[in-house]
Amino acid sequence: MARIAHALVVADGDVDASLLADLANGPQRPRLIAADGGAAHVLAAGLVPDVVVGDFDSLAASERERLEALGVELRVAAPDKDESDMELCLLTALEDGATRVTIVGALGLVRPEHSVANLLLLADPRLDGVEVVIAGRGSRVSRIGTVDGPGEATIEGEQGDFVSLFGLDTAVEGVTTSGLRFALTDETLPLGPSRGLSNELTSGRARVTMRRGRLLVIHTRRSMADAPPAGGI
């Protein structure tokens, strides 16, 4: 199979169908990889996944039959495994050569431990050098930096949007920001404390750089944060 640039991974959490459709139907169609029950979201959006990965414990038999009839590749994993279905999807994207991975449906799961596991997957060193974003209803989550190296991010949105920064290592060093209400200058964000929570854009663009360590960057549009909660999961 030819190497790909962009993979779109769909998990079985809270999926914004319009966002999924927009991402899947962009100028350059991504390789569409579904994690088990995430395939149901793909089908519901009128799309067909390229491959479905997982132990198939959360996909209805009728949906599996439909996928088989459509000729979709099904990669069935053993129920007793070390990796989550989401992790297997990321590994599939890496094997396919993806340099950019967008994930939807990774959050809002009935079992919160899966949401936590999906967020922590961003810290996996196998993703170093790969642009990985968890996209949701008005939010984007990414990781910058490596255990021993620097990172940077540019955040584009609107004044008042929320930006949160969380250390994924014991100490993330040299964190410097511009365009945020509460500026950081060559500071350290340790793992655990919530000092980086709920900063705000002062204009339409902000920048975050750091010298060493893995930093989780979460951008949430204020318009979505102030909206009534959506139904569903």
Contacts in CASP RR format, 6 or more apart in sequence:
PFRMAT RR
TARGET T0000
AUTHOR 0000-0000-0000
METHOD contacts of the structure
MODEL  1
MARIAHALVVADGDVDASLLADLANGPQRPRLIAADGGAAHVLAAGLVPD
VVVGDFDSLAASERERLEALGVELRVAAPDKDESDMELCLLTALEDGATR
VTIVGALGLVRPEHSVANLLLLADPRLDGVEVVIAGRGSRVSRIGTVDGP
GEATIEGEQGDFVSLFGLDTAVEGVTTSGLRFALTDETLPLGPSRGLSNE
LTSGRARVTMRRGRLLVIHTRRSMADAPPAGGI
1 96 0 8 1.000
3 96 0 8 1.000
3 97 0 8 1.000
4 30 0 8 1.000
4 31 0 8 1.000
4 93 0 8 1.000
4 96 0 8 1.000
4 97 0 8 1.000
4 98 0 8 1.000
5 28 0 8 1.000
5 98 0 8 1.000
5 99 0 8 1.000
5 100 0 8 1.000
6 28 0 8 1.000
6 30 0 8 1.000
6 31 0 8 1.000
6 98 0 8 1.000
6 99 0 8 1.000
6 100 0 8 1.000
6 101 0 8 1.000
6 102 0 8 1.000
7 30 0 8 1.000
7 31 0 8 1.000
7 32 0 8 1.000
7 33 0 8 1.000
7 92 0 8 1.000
7 93 0 8 1.000
7 96 0 8 1.000
7 98 0 8 1.000
7 100 0 8 1.000
7 101 0 8 1.000
7 102 0 8 1.000
8 20 0 8 1.000
8 23 0 8 1.000
8 24 0 8 1.000
8 30 0 8 1.000
8 31 0 8 1.000
8 32 0 8 1.000
8 33 0 8 1.000
8 101 0 8 1.000
8 102 0 8 1.000
8 103 0 8 1.000
8 104 0 8 1.000
9 33 0 8 1.000
9 34 0 8 1.000
9 35 0 8 1.000
9 86 0 8 1.000
9 89 0 8 1.000
9 90 0 8 1.000
9 93 0 8 1.000
9 101 0 8 1.000
9 102 0 8 1.000
9 103 0 8 1.000
9 104 0 8 1.000
10 20 0 8 1.000
10 32 0 8 1.000
10 33 0 8 1.000
10 34 0 8 1.000
10 35 0 8 1.000
10 38 0 8 1.000
10 39 0 8 1.000
10 41 0 8 1.000
10 42 0 8 1.000
10 49 0 8 1.000
10 103 0 8 1.000
10 104 0 8 1.000
10 105 0 8 1.000
11 35 0 8 1.000
11 38 0 8 1.000
11 85 0 8 1.000
11 86 0 8 1.000
11 89 0 8 1.000
11 103 0 8 1.000
11 104 0 8 1.000
11 105 0 8 1.000
11 106 0 8 1.000
11 109 0 8 1.000
11 118 0 8 1.000
12 35 0 8 1.000
12 36 0 8 1.000
12 37 0 8 1.000
12 38 0 8 1.000
12 40 0 8 1.000
12 41 0 8 1.000
12 58 0 8 1.000
12 105 0 8 1.000
12 109 0 8 1.000
13 38 0 8 1.000
13 41 0 8 1.000
13 105 0 8 1.000
13 106 0 8 1.000
13 107 0 8 1.000
13 108 0 8 1.000
13 109 0 8 1.000
13 233 0 8 1.000
14 105 0 8 1.000
14 107 0 8 1.000
14 108 0 8 1.000
14 109 0 8 1.000
14 136 0 8 1.000
14 137 0 8 1.000
14 230 0 8 1.000
14 232 0 8 1.000
14 233 0 8 1.000
15 38 0 8 1.000
15 41 0 8 1.000
15 45 0 8 1.000
15 104 0 8 1.000
15 105 0 8 1.000
16 104 0 8 1.000
16 136 0 8 1.000
16 137 0 8 1.000
17 41 0 8 1.000
17 44 0 8 1.000
17 45 0 8 1.000
19 104 0 8 1.000
19 135 0 8 1.000
19 136 0 8 1.000
19 137 0 8 1.000
20 41 0 8 1.000
20 42 0 8 1.000
20 45 0 8 1.000
20 47 0 8 1.000
20 104 0 8 1.000
21 45 0 8 1.000
21 46 0 8 1.000
21 47 0 8 1.000
23 30 0 8 1.000
23 102 0 8 1.000
23 104 0 8 1.000
23 135 0 8 1.000
24 30 0 8 1.000
24 32 0 8 1.000
24 45 0 8 1.000
24 47 0 8 1.000
30 102 0 8 1.000
31 50 0 8 1.000
31 51 0 8 1.000
31 93 0 8 1.000
31 96 0 8 1.000
31 98 0 8 1.000
32 42 0 8 1.000
32 47 0 8 1.000
32 48 0 8 1.000
32 49 0 8 1.000
32 50 0 8 1.000
32 51 0 8 1.000
33 49 0 8 1.000
33 50 0 8 1.000
33 51 0 8 1.000
33 52 0 8 1.000
33 53 0 8 1.000
33 89 0 8 1.000
33 92 0 8 1.000
33 93 0 8 1.000
34 41 0 8 1.000
34 42 0 8 1.000
34 49 0 8 1.000
34 51 0 8 1.000
34 52 0 8 1.000
34 53 0 8 1.000
34 89 0 8 1.000
35 52 0 8 1.000
35 53 0 8 1.000
35 54 0 8 1.000
35 84 0 8 1.000
35 85 0 8 1.000
35 86 0 8 1.000
35 88 0 8 1.000
35 89 0 8 1.000
36 52 0 8 1.000
36 53 0 8 1.000
36 54 0 8 1.000
36 55 0 8 1.000
36 56 0 8 1.000
36 57 0 8 1.000
36 58 0 8 1.000
36 59 0 8 1.000
36 85 0 8 1.000
37 58 0 8 1.000
37 59 0 8 1.000
37 63 0 8 1.000
38 52 0 8 1.000
38 58 0 8 1.000
38 59 0 8 1.000
38 105 0 8 1.000
39 49 0 8 1.000
39 52 0 8 1.000
39 59 0 8 1.000
39 63 0 8 1.000
39 67 0 8 1.000
39 72 0 8 1.000
40 59 0 8 1.000
40 60 0 8 1.000
40 63 0 8 1.000
41 105 0 8 1.000
42 48 0 8 1.000
42 49 0 8 1.000
43 63 0 8 1.000
43 66 0 8 1.000
43 67 0 8 1.000
48 70 0 8 1.000
48 72 0 8 1.000
49 67 0 8 1.000
49 72 0 8 1.000
50 72 0 8 1.000
50 73 0 8 1.000
51 72 0 8 1.000
51 73 0 8 1.000
51 74 0 8 1.000
51 75 0 8 1.000
51 92 0 8 1.000
52 59 0 8 1.000
52 67 0 8 1.000
52 72 0 8 1.000
52 73 0 8 1.000
52 74 0 8 1.000
52 75 0 8 1.000
53 75 0 8 1.000
53 77 0 8 1.000
53 85 0 8 1.000
53 88 0 8 1.000
53 89 0 8 1.000
53 92 0 8 1.000
54 75 0 8 1.000
54 76 0 8 1.000
54 77 0 8 1.000
54 85 0 8 1.000
54 88 0 8 1.000
54 89 0 8 1.000
55 76 0 8 1.000
55 77 0 8 1.000
55 78 0 8 1.000
55 79 0 8 1.000
55 81 0 8 1.000
55 85 0 8 1.000
56 64 0 8 1.000
56 74 0 8 1.000
56 76 0 8 1.000
57 79 0 8 1.000
64 74 0 8 1.000
67 74 0 8 1.000
68 74 0 8 1.000
75 88 0 8 1.000
75 92 0 8 1.000
77 83 0 8 1.000
77 85 0 8 1.000
77 88 0 8 1.000
81 88 0 8 1.000
83 91 0 8 1.000
84 114 0 8 1.000
84 117 0 8 1.000
84 118 0 8 1.000
84 121 0 8 1.000
86 103 0 8 1.000
86 106 0 8 1.000
86 114 0 8 1.000
86 117 0 8 1.000
86 118 0 8 1.000
86 121 0 8 1.000
87 121 0 8 1.000
87 124 0 8 1.000
90 101 0 8 1.000
90 103 0 8 1.000
90 121 0 8 1.000
90 124 0 8 1.000
90 127 0 8 1.000
90 132 0 8 1.000
91 126 0 8 1.000
93 101 0 8 1.000
94 126 0 8 1.000
94 127 0 8 1.000
94 130 0 8 1.000
98 130 0 8 1.000
99 129 0 8 1.000
99 130 0 8 1.000
99 131 0 8 1.000
100 130 0 8 1.000
100 131 0 8 1.000
100 132 0 8 1.000
101 127 0 8 1.000
101 130 0 8 1.000
101 131 0 8 1.000
101 132 0 8 1.000
101 133 0 8 1.000
102 132 0 8 1.000
102 133 0 8 1.000
102 135 0 8 1.000
103 118 0 8 1.000
103 132 0 8 1.000
103 133 0 8 1.000
103 134 0 8 1.000
103 135 0 8 1.000
104 134 0 8 1.000
104 135 0 8 1.000
104 136 0 8 1.000
105 136 0 8 1.000
106 115 0 8 1.000
106 118 0 8 1.000
106 119 0 8 1.000
106 134 0 8 1.000
107 115 0 8 1.000
107 118 0 8 1.000
107 119 0 8 1.000
107 134 0 8 1.000
107 136 0 8 1.000
108 115 0 8 1.000
108 233 0 8 1.000
109 115 0 8 1.000
109 233 0 8 1.000
110 233 0 8 1.000
118 134 0 8 1.000
119 134 0 8 1.000
119 141 0 8 1.000
119 216 0 8 1.000
120 168 0 8 1.000
121 127 0 8 1.000
122 132 0 8 1.000
122 134 0 8 1.000
122 141 0 8 1.000
122 142 0 8 1.000
122 143 0 8 1.000
122 168 0 8 1.000
122 214 0 8 1.000
122 216 0 8 1.000
123 143 0 8 1.000
123 168 0 8 1.000
123 214 0 8 1.000
123 216 0 8 1.000
125 146 0 8 1.000
125 147 0 8 1.000
127 143 0 8 1.000
128 145 0 8 1.000
128 146 0 8 1.000
131 142 0 8 1.000
132 142 0 8 1.000
132 143 0 8 1.000
133 140 0 8 1.000
133 141 0 8 1.000
133 142 0 8 1.000
134 140 0 8 1.000
134 141 0 8 1.000
134 142 0 8 1.000
135 141 0 8 1.000
137 224 0 8 1.000
137 230 0 8 1.000
138 220 0 8 1.000
138 221 0 8 1.000
138 224 0 8 1.000
139 218 0 8 1.000
139 219 0 8 1.000
139 220 0 8 1.000
139 221 0 8 1.000
139 224 0 8 1.000
140 218 0 8 1.000
140 219 0 8 1.000
141 216 0 8 1.000
141 217 0 8 1.000
141 218 0 8 1.000
142 153 0 8 1.000
142 216 0 8 1.000
142 217 0 8 1.000
143 168 0 8 1.000
143 214 0 8 1.000
143 215 0 8 1.000
143 216 0 8 1.000
143 217 0 8 1.000
144 151 0 8 1.000
144 152 0 8 1.000
144 153 0 8 1.000
144 208 0 8 1.000
144 210 0 8 1.000
144 214 0 8 1.000
144 215 0 8 1.000
144 217 0 8 1.000
145 151 0 8 1.000
145 210 0 8 1.000
145 212 0 8 1.000
145 213 0 8 1.000
145 214 0 8 1.000
145 215 0 8 1.000
146 213 0 8 1.000
146 214 0 8 1.000
147 169 0 8 1.000
147 212 0 8 1.000
147 213 0 8 1.000
147 214 0 8 1.000
148 212 0 8 1.000
148 213 0 8 1.000
149 211 0 8 1.000
149 212 0 8 1.000
149 213 0 8 1.000
150 209 0 8 1.000
150 210 0 8 1.000
150 211 0 8 1.000
150 212 0 8 1.000
151 209 0 8 1.000
151 210 0 8 1.000
151 215 0 8 1.000
152 207 0 8 1.000
152 208 0 8 1.000
152 209 0 8 1.000
152 210 0 8 1.000
153 207 0 8 1.000
153 208 0 8 1.000
153 209 0 8 1.000
153 217 0 8 1.000
154 205 0 8 1.000
154 206 0 8 1.000
154 207 0 8 1.000
155 161 0 8 1.000
155 163 0 8 1.000
155 201 0 8 1.000
155 205 0 8 1.000
155 206 0 8 1.000
155 207 0 8 1.000
155 208 0 8 1.000
155 217 0 8 1.000
155 219 0 8 1.000
156 204 0 8 1.000
156 205 0 8 1.000
157 201 0 8 1.000
157 204 0 8 1.000
157 205 0 8 1.000
157 219 0 8 1.000
157 221 0 8 1.000
158 201 0 8 1.000
158 204 0 8 1.000
158 221 0 8 1.000
158 222 0 8 1.000
158 223 0 8 1.000
159 200 0 8 1.000
159 201 0 8 1.000
159 202 0 8 1.000
159 203 0 8 1.000
159 204 0 8 1.000
160 181 0 8 1.000
160 200 0 8 1.000
160 201 0 8 1.000
160 202 0 8 1.000
160 222 0 8 1.000
161 200 0 8 1.000
161 201 0 8 1.000
161 204 0 8 1.000
161 219 0 8 1.000
161 220 0 8 1.000
161 221 0 8 1.000
161 222 0 8 1.000
162 198 0 8 1.000
162 199 0 8 1.000
162 200 0 8 1.000
162 218 0 8 1.000
162 219 0 8 1.000
162 220 0 8 1.000
162 222 0 8 1.000
162 225 0 8 1.000
163 180 0 8 1.000
163 199 0 8 1.000
163 200 0 8 1.000
163 201 0 8 1.000
163 206 0 8 1.000
163 208 0 8 1.000
163 217 0 8 1.000
163 218 0 8 1.000
163 219 0 8 1.000
163 220 0 8 1.000
164 196 0 8 1.000
164 197 0 8 1.000
164 198 0 8 1.000
164 199 0 8 1.000
164 216 0 8 1.000
164 217 0 8 1.000
164 218 0 8 1.000
164 220 0 8 1.000
165 175 0 8 1.000
165 177 0 8 1.000
165 184 0 8 1.000
165 189 0 8 1.000
165 196 0 8 1.000
165 199 0 8 1.000
165 208 0 8 1.000
165 215 0 8 1.000
165 216 0 8 1.000
165 217 0 8 1.000
165 218 0 8 1.000
166 189 0 8 1.000
166 192 0 8 1.000
166 194 0 8 1.000
166 196 0 8 1.000
166 197 0 8 1.000
166 215 0 8 1.000
166 216 0 8 1.000
166 218 0 8 1.000
167 189 0 8 1.000
167 190 0 8 1.000
167 191 0 8 1.000
167 192 0 8 1.000
167 213 0 8 1.000
167 214 0 8 1.000
167 215 0 8 1.000
167 216 0 8 1.000
168 191 0 8 1.000
168 213 0 8 1.000
168 214 0 8 1.000
168 215 0 8 1.000
168 216 0 8 1.000
169 191 0 8 1.000
169 213 0 8 1.000
169 214 0 8 1.000
170 190 0 8 1.000
170 191 0 8 1.000
171 188 0 8 1.000
171 189 0 8 1.000
171 190 0 8 1.000
171 191 0 8 1.000
171 213 0 8 1.000
172 188 0 8 1.000
172 189 0 8 1.000
172 190 0 8 1.000
172 210 0 8 1.000
172 212 0 8 1.000
172 213 0 8 1.000
172 214 0 8 1.000
172 215 0 8 1.000
173 188 0 8 1.000
173 210 0 8 1.000
173 211 0 8 1.000
173 212 0 8 1.000
173 213 0 8 1.000
174 186 0 8 1.000
174 187 0 8 1.000
174 188 0 8 1.000
174 209 0 8 1.000
174 210 0 8 1.000
174 211 0 8 1.000
174 212 0 8 1.000
175 184 0 8 1.000
175 186 0 8 1.000
175 187 0 8 1.000
175 188 0 8 1.000
175 189 0 8 1.000
175 208 0 8 1.000
175 209 0 8 1.000
175 210 0 8 1.000
175 215 0 8 1.000
176 184 0 8 1.000
176 185 0 8 1.000
176 186 0 8 1.000
176 187 0 8 1.000
176 208 0 8 1.000
176 209 0 8 1.000
176 210 0 8 1.000
177 183 0 8 1.000
177 184 0 8 1.000
177 199 0 8 1.000
177 206 0 8 1.000
177 207 0 8 1.000
177 208 0 8 1.000
177 209 0 8 1.000
178 206 0 8 1.000
178 207 0 8 1.000
179 201 0 8 1.000
179 202 0 8 1.000
179 203 0 8 1.000
179 205 0 8 1.000
179 206 0 8 1.000
179 207 0 8 1.000
180 199 0 8 1.000
180 200 0 8 1.000
180 201 0 8 1.000
180 202 0 8 1.000
180 206 0 8 1.000
180 208 0 8 1.000
181 199 0 8 1.000
181 200 0 8 1.000
181 201 0 8 1.000
181 202 0 8 1.000
182 199 0 8 1.000
182 200 0 8 1.000
186 211 0 8 1.000
189 195 0 8 1.000
189 196 0 8 1.000
189 215 0 8 1.000
200 222 0 8 1.000
208 215 0 8 1.000
208 217 0 8 1.000
END
